[in-house]
Amino acid sequence: MIWRDEYKARLMTPAAALGSVRSGDRVWIQSGCGTPSTLVDALVAQAGGLRDVEVVHMMTLGSADYTRPEYEGHFRHRGLFLGSNVREAVAAGRADYTPIFLSEIEGLFESGVLPLQVVLLQVSPPDAHGFVSLGTTVDCTLTAVQHARTVIAEVNDRMPRTHGDTFLHVNRISAFVETSRPLLEFSTDHFTDIHLRVARNVASLIPDGATLQTGIGGIPEAVLTCLDDKRDLGIHTEMCPDGIIELIESGVINGERKSLHRRKAVLAFVLGSQRLFDFLDDNPIFEFRSVSYTNDPFVVAHNDRMVAINSALQIDLTGQVCADSLGTKPYSGFGGQLDFIRGAARSRGGVPIIALPSTALHGEISRIVPVLDPGAGVVTSRADVHYVVTEHGIAYLHGRTLRERAEALIAIADPRFQGELEDFALRSHYLERRTAAAFA
């Protein structure tokens, strides 16, 4: 077959493949468990011959050596969602952060606002028809490929072959580098008792037949363990973790009552372990799509009983949610939070949830605060917030006055901090004396 000849002709070493990167290029790197670490290492090894190469991606795994001080002038990172491997560089000013909804990233490539020259990705070996699969991570990468000059693929025989809009023909790829290595795994700290208490409150809001979106972290993982008594749940999300496996195998998640893509778990990428990668391989339950589709609020809203579960770093007494920064320091990104909050709000029977522990730093500070820290970014506006859940209860804010919001949020704050929150609310005239007395 002709494609086999094309594949062999473009098969080369990592160094040869990355030799096509030029000074001044903008390079897109596939994210998450699909991070092509062999190609990333080869790119960094070319640093001496490169200047002003911009490296663009969402959260990648593994090292991000191009952000180290010695590579200033050679590489500069533009982060669209930050992981732990780039936060220090962004805080130090060696890398940049772009606040943007996941659903709108691909539009930057398509419009020419963020033109790309090179794409680095990791794929499965080609099938009999010459198509490779992006496996664990579709994210924005297929769209990036359509708008780049050069596409370099790490072909890893350990990459699962996944269903949906994950396929790319070899004739669209400029160079191939074959590897056989375990994929990078994403592990979260095991959820705590507090996470579990929050999760039980969240689970009480999830009806049978709901379609779920879950974010990253201990609370979403804990929520999945609290759903054994639910029936006919579905998945429409940007990301799935390991916790969905048991729910699919037990039949709790079957998509039977979904109003969009019935019986399919729709997602853009996974963050998990080898166990999840094995579960995905050639599994027709999963329907991978780009984030411009999975996260489009209008698409999300077509799922009846859409339950969006997202987290926060802080929330103030008026309901403003900070989820991407610690004061002035960028921490993560907008991600899909507002995409799904707005989509769930417009869904028939939808439930938009912000879930967080009431405290941080081992109980030393409250996450429900009088005002957000100076410089903290607002990801979800107070007009968009519906349910706020902590281990102490559930507050419903949508359509509520500032007084009603303050009352509801103080009631689910850690009791140790309720007094100072009440004092601020009184000084700010959110509460009256007679109202505050109810918390005494």
N, C-alpha and C positions, 0 to 999 in steps of 0.2 A: 504494500500500500504506500502511496506517496507520502502520507503523513509520517510514516515510520522513518523514511529517508530524511525528512525535514527534522525530525526529532534527533536523529543521530548526528546530523550535520551541525546542530546547535548545542550538542552536549559538550560541556567543557568544565574546566576546573573553576572553583570559586574565584580565584584571582583573575582568570581570563574573563569570566562573566562580568565581574565588577569593573573591569577595565573600561567598560563603555560609559561609566559615570564621568561627567565632566565638571570642571569648576563652574560654580554658579547654578548647577542643576538643583531642582527641587525633587526630593526622593520621598515617595510614599512607602511606608512599611505596614504590612498587614499586622493586625494587633492580636492581643490575647494569646490563647494557646496555639494560634496559628503563626506566631512570631517566627520568621525564618532566621533563626539565630546563626546558622552557618553563613548566610549571606550578609547578615549584619556584621559579623566578625570580619568577613572579607572586605566589607566597605571600610571599616575602621582601619584595616591594614593598608588601605590605599591612601590614608590621610596625607602622607607626605607630598603627594602629587596633586592634591586638591585644595581649592580655596573656595570659601563662601558657598558650601553645599548646605542647603536647608533640608533637614530631615523632619518629615511630617507624619504624625500618627496619632491614634487614640492610645489607650493603655496597652503597652506591650509588656511581655514578661522577659525574664532574664536580664542581662546587663544592658546598659545603654551607654557604653563607653564613649560614644561621640559627644556626650555632655560633659566629659571630664575637662578640667581646666587646661590640660596640655593640648587639647584639640580646638581651643578657641581660634577663630580665624579659618580653620579648616571646615568645621561643621557648626551649625546652629540648629537647635531643635525648636520646632513649633508644635506645641502640644494642644490637641483638641479635646483630650481627656487625660488627666495626669495619673500615672501610677507611681509607686514608691521609688522606682528606678530613675525618675527624672525630677522629683519634687525639689531636691536640694539645689539642682542646677537652676531651676526656675526661680527659687527663692534668692539665689545668689546673683541673678541677672544674666546668667550665661545662656539661658534658654527662655522661650516665650510661651505664654499661655493665651489661647483664644477662647473666650466664652462663646459657646454656640450650642444649639440644640443638635442632638445626634441626627434628627430627621433632616437637618438643613446642610449637613457637611457636603454631601454629594453635589448639591447645588453650587457649591463653590468651584468644583471642578468643571461642571457643565457650563457655567456662566463665564468662565475664564477669570474670575476673581482670584482663584488660586490655581494657576496652571501647573501641571505636573510634567516632568520630563522622564522620570524613572519610577517604576513600581517594583518592589521586592515582595514576593509572596511565597507561600509554601503550599504545595498541592500533593494530591495522590498521584500515583503512576497513571498514565493514560489507559483508557479502556480500548476495546477492539475498534472503536470508531475514532480514536484520537482525542478524546475528551478527558481532561483532568478535572478533579473536583477540589474546591477550596476547603472541603472538609469541615473543620470545627469553626471556621471564621469567614463568613461572607462579608460582614460589616459594610464598609464602603469600597471594598477592594475591586469588585467587578466593574463598578463605575470608574474607579481610578484607572483601571486597565484601558478602558475605552478612550481615555483622554491623555494617555502618556506616549512618549516617543519610544521608550524602551521598557520591556517587561522581562524581568529576570525571575525564574521560578526555581525554588528548591523542591525537587521531586523526592518526597520521602515515602518509602513504602510502609511507614507506620501511620501515615495520615489516613483517617477513615474516609470512606467514600460516602458522602451524604447526599440526600435528596433535596429537590427544590431548585432554586436558581443559583446553583453552585458550580456550574460547569463552564469550562473554557477550553476551546480547541487549541491544540498545540501550534497551529499556524498563526495564532495571535501572540505567541511568546517568543521573545528574541533570543533567550539563552536558557539552557537547562543545566542544573547542577544536581546530580543524584546523591542522596544520602539515605542512611538507614539508622535512625536514632529515635529514642523516645521523645514524644512531644513535651513541650514545657507544660507543667501542670500548675493549676491555680489552687492554692490551699488557703482556707480561711481558718482562723482560730475557732476551735469548737465553741459553739454558742454557750453563753452563760445562763445561770438561773434567771437573771434579770431579762435577758433576751427572750427566754422561754415565757416569762410572765407577760412581756409585751406581746409575744406571738399569740398567746391564748386570747388576749383581748382582740387582736387583729382577726383571728380565726372566727370569733363570734360574729364578725361583720360579713363573713363570706357565705353566701347562700349556695345550696345545691344548684348545679348547672352553671356556676360562675365560670368566666374565663379569666385567667390570672396573668398578671405581669409582676415579676419579682425582680428586685434589684440585687445588689451585691452586699454581702455581710452576714453577720450573725443572726439578725432578726429575720430576714427572708428565709435563711436556712431553717431557723427554728419554726417559722410558720408552716413550712412544708411538713414538719413532724406532727403538727396539730390538726391535720386534715383527714385522718383516717376514717372519721365518721361522715365525711362528705360524699356526695354522689355526683357523677357525671361532670366533673370539672374539665376545663379546657385550658390550653396555653396559647397566648398571643403576647409575645414579649420580645425585647431585644436580646435577652440573655437568659440562659438556663444553667443551674448548678446541678451537682450530683443528686441533690435531694429529690429530684423528680423521678428518679429511676424506680424507687419502691412504689410511688403512687401510680405510675403507669403499669407496673407489673401487677399491682393489686386491683387494678381497674378503677381506682378513684379518679385518675385522669384518663379519660377516654374520648373527650371531645364530642360526645354524642348529642349534646344540647347546644353546641356552638351555632351561632347564626352566621358565621363567616369561616370558611375553610373547615367545615365539619369533619371531625375525627382526625384532624391534623394539629400537631403542635407547631405553631408558626414562630420562628425565631430568626435572629440574625447571627448569633454566635453563642458559644458555650464557654464557661469558665469552670473547669473542673479537673478531674483526675483521669487516669488511664481507664478506670472502670466506666466512666461516662463516654470516653472515646470509643471503647469497644461496643457500648450500647448503641451508639449512633450509627455504627458502620452498617451501611446498606439497610437501615431501618426506615421503612416507608411512613412511619408515624410522624417523623420530623419533616417539616417543610421549611427549608432555609430561604430567606429572602434578604434583600439589602435593607439597611436601616431606614432608608428614605421611604420604604414601604411599611416595615413593621412599626415604625415610630410615627408615621403620619397620623396626627390626631383625628383626621376625618376617617381614616381606615380603622383606627382603634375604636372609634365610636360606633362602628357597625357591628361590633361584638356586643350582644346583649349581656347584661349582668357583668360588665367588665370591672374587675377589681384590680386597681393599680396600687401596689405596695412599694413605697419609696421611703427613704430615710432622710435624716437631717443632722447637721452638726449643731445648729441652734435654731430656736424659734422665739420671736419676741412676743410680747403680750398683745400685739395687734394681729399676730398671725403670719408675719413675714418669715419666710423660711430661708435660712442660709444652709446650703448643702455643698458648696464647692470651695470654700476658703476658710482659713483660720485667721480672722482679722484680714490684714492685707496680703497674707501669704496664700496663694492658690494651693489647694489641696487635691482636688479631683477634677470635677467639671460639671457642666449642666447635665450631661448624659441624656437619659430619656425621661427624667423626672417630670418636667412640665408637659412634654409630649403626651405622656400617659395620664397625667392628672387631668389635663384638658380633654383627652379622649374619653376617659372613664366618666367624667362629669357630663358628657353629652351622650353617653351610652344609655340605652333603656335599662333601668335598674342598676346603673353603674355605681361603684363605690370607690372614690378617690381617697387614698389613705397616705398620711405622713406618719411613720412609726419611728420612735426613738426612745432610748432609755432616758429617764428624767434627769440623770446626772452623768458627768464625765470625770475622768481622773480619779477613779475609785471612789466616787461619791463626794469629791471635794468641791465641785462646781456644778451649778444647775445648767442644764441645756435649755430650759425655759427661762428666758432672761427678760429684764425690763426693756432693754434695747440691744440690738445686735452689736457685736464688738466693732470698734472703729475700723472702717475699711471692709467689713464683711460684705460679701455680695449676696443679693437677694436672687435666688434661683426661682422660687415660686412665690408669687405675689400674694398678699393677704386676701385679695379678691378671688384667688383660685383655690384657696385651701378649703377643704370640706372637713374630713375627719383627721384629728390628731390623736395618736394613741401612744401612751406610755404604760409602764407596768402598774401605774396607779389608776388607770381608767381611760375613758374615751371622751374627747371633747369634739363637739360638732360646731364649726365656726361659720359655715356658709350662710350668708344673709344676716349674720348677727352684727349687732352694734359693737363699738369698741368696749363698752362696759360689759356686754355679754361675753365677748371674747376673753377679756381679762378674767372674768369670773370662772369661765370654763377651763382656761389654761392653768390658772392658779390651783384649781381643784385637782388637776392631774400632775402637778409638779411634786417633787419630793417635799414631804412635810417640813424638812429642815430649812427649806428656802421659801416657804410660802409667806412667812412674815415679811421678809424684805421685798418680795414681789407685791404684796398688798400695800406696803408703805409707798412704793413707787407709783402704784396704780392710784392711790389716793392723791399723791402730790400732782400727778398728771391729770387728775379729774376723770380718770377712767372709772373709778369707783367712788361711791359716796360712803360716809361713815357707817350708815346703817347696813349697806351692802357688805362692807368689809367685816362687820361684826359676825357675819354668818360663817367666816372661816376661823373664828376664835375658838 
